[in-house]
C-alpha cells in the first residue's frame, strides 16, 4: 500500500485536534472545498527553556511538539541539526550559562530539562546553522567548551550531538 492510501485510511487530524482548538493551527478552506492547516506562528507556552537567540533556519517547537510528540515521527529537519549540549546540575551553573549565552549572542537556549529520559536538572544548547554542518559543529564545540570551562565550571562535559 502506498503512502497516500496509508494517510487516507488514518485520521491525520486526531493527533493534533487539541492544538487546532487553541489556535496553533488555523483550518483554511481551499477553492476545491478541501482544507489545509496553516501553521500559526507556533510556540509552546509551556516551554521551560530560555531562548537567548532563536535560530531562524528551523521550527524546533513545531517539529518536537507536533511531528515527534503527536505523530511519533522523527522530523526530517532534525536529522541535519548539530548542536553543542551540556548537562547542568545546579541553579548557579544555569545562571552562569545563561549569562554566557547572552554574551556570546549565538542561537542557544538553556533551562529546566523536564524530559523523562535525561538525568539532569538543567540543560544548555547552542545550535549550529544548517549550512555549517559537522565542521561548523566541531568549531562551535571547541569555542563553547573553552568558554564554559572558563566562565561556568571546568568539570562540565560539553558534547557535540546530532538530531
C-alpha positions in Angstrom: 0.0 0.0 0.0 1.3 3.4 -0.9 1.7 6.5 1.4 -1.4 8.1 0.0 -3.5 5.0 0.9 -2.0 4.8 4.3 -2.8 8.5 5.0 -6.2 8.2 3.5 -7.0 5.3 5.9 -5.9 7.1 9.0 -7.3 10.2 10.8 -4.4 12.7 10.5 -6.2 15.3 12.4 -6.9 13.3 15.6 -3.3 13.6 17.0 -3.4 17.4 16.7 -7.0 18.2 17.4 -6.1 19.8 20.8 -3.7 22.1 19.0 -6.3 23.3 16.5 -8.7 24.4 19.2 -6.4 26.9 21.0 -5.2 28.4 17.7 -1.8 26.7 16.9 -3.3 25.8 13.5 -5.9 27.5 11.5 -8.1 25.5 9.1 -8.1 27.2 5.7 -10.7 26.2 3.1 -9.2 25.8 -0.4 -11.2 26.6 -3.6 -11.9 22.9 -4.2 -13.7 22.6 -0.9 -10.9 20.7 0.9 -9.0 22.1 3.9 -5.4 22.6 4.8 -3.9 23.5 8.1 -2.0 26.8 8.3 0.7 26.8 11.0 0.1 30.0 13.0 3.4 31.1 14.5 3.6 28.1 16.7 5.3 28.5 20.1 4.6 26.2 23.1 3.7 28.4 26.1 4.6 25.6 28.5 8.2 25.5 27.2 10.6 25.5 30.1 13.5 26.9 28.1 15.0 30.4 27.9 15.9 31.2 24.3 18.7 33.7 24.3 18.6 33.8 20.5 16.2 31.9 18.3 17.7 30.0 15.4 16.0 31.1 12.1 16.5 28.1 9.9 14.4 25.5 11.8 11.0 25.1 13.5 12.1 23.2 16.7 8.9 23.8 18.8 6.7 22.6 16.0 8.9 19.7 15.0 9.2 18.4 18.5 5.7 19.0 19.9 3.7 18.1 16.8 5.7 15.9 14.5 7.6 14.0 17.2 5.2 14.0 20.2 1.9 13.9 18.4 2.7 11.8 15.3 5.6 9.8 16.7 7.9 10.6 13.8 11.5 12.0 13.7 11.2 15.3 11.8 13.4 15.4 8.7 14.7 18.8 9.8 16.1 17.3 13.0 18.4 14.9 11.1 20.6 17.7 9.8 20.8 19.5 13.2 24.1 19.8 15.0 24.2 21.3 18.5 26.5 21.7 21.4 25.0 20.4 24.6 25.7 20.2 28.3 24.0 19.0 31.4 23.9 21.3 34.4 23.3 20.2 38.0 22.9 23.5 39.8 21.0 26.7 39.5 24.3 28.6 39.8 25.6 26.7 36.7 22.4 27.5 34.8 22.6 31.3 35.6 26.3 31.4 34.6 25.4 29.6 31.4 22.6 32.0 30.6 24.9 34.9 31.1 27.5 33.2 28.8 24.8 32.6 26.1 23.7 36.2 26.2 27.3 37.4 26.0 28.1 35.1 23.0 24.9 36.1 21.3 24.6 32.8 19.3 21.5 30.7 18.7 21.1 29.0 22.1 18.8 28.0 24.9 19.0 26.8 28.4 16.6 25.8 31.1 14.9 23.2 33.2 15.1 19.8 31.5 11.8 18.0 32.1 12.3 15.3 29.6 12.0 11.9 31.3 15.0 10.3 29.6 17.5 12.9 30.8 19.4 12.6 34.1 20.0 16.3 35.0 18.0 19.2 36.4 19.0 21.7 33.7 20.5 21.6 30.1 22.0 24.1 27.7 22.2 24.0 23.9 23.9 26.1 21.2 22.7 25.5 17.6 24.9 25.2 14.5 23.4 26.7 11.4 22.4 24.0 8.9 24.9 25.2 6.2 27.8 24.8 8.6 27.2 21.1 9.1 29.5 18.9 11.1 32.6 21.1 10.5 30.8 24.1 11.9 29.7 21.9 14.8 33.2 21.0 15.6 34.3 24.6 15.6 31.4 25.7 17.7 32.1 22.8 20.2 35.7 24.0 20.7 34.6 27.6 21.3 31.8 26.6 23.7 33.9 24.1 25.6 36.6 26.7 26.2 34.1 29.4 27.3 32.1 27.0 29.6 35.2 25.7 31.3 36.5 29.3 31.8 33.2 31.0 32.8 30.9 28.3 34.2 32.6 25.2 35.5 35.7 23.3 34.2 34.2 19.9 35.2 31.1 20.2 32.9 31.2 17.8 30.0 30.4 19.7 26.7 29.4 17.5 23.8 28.6 17.8 20.1 25.4 16.0 19.2 23.2 15.4 16.1 19.4 15.4 16.0 
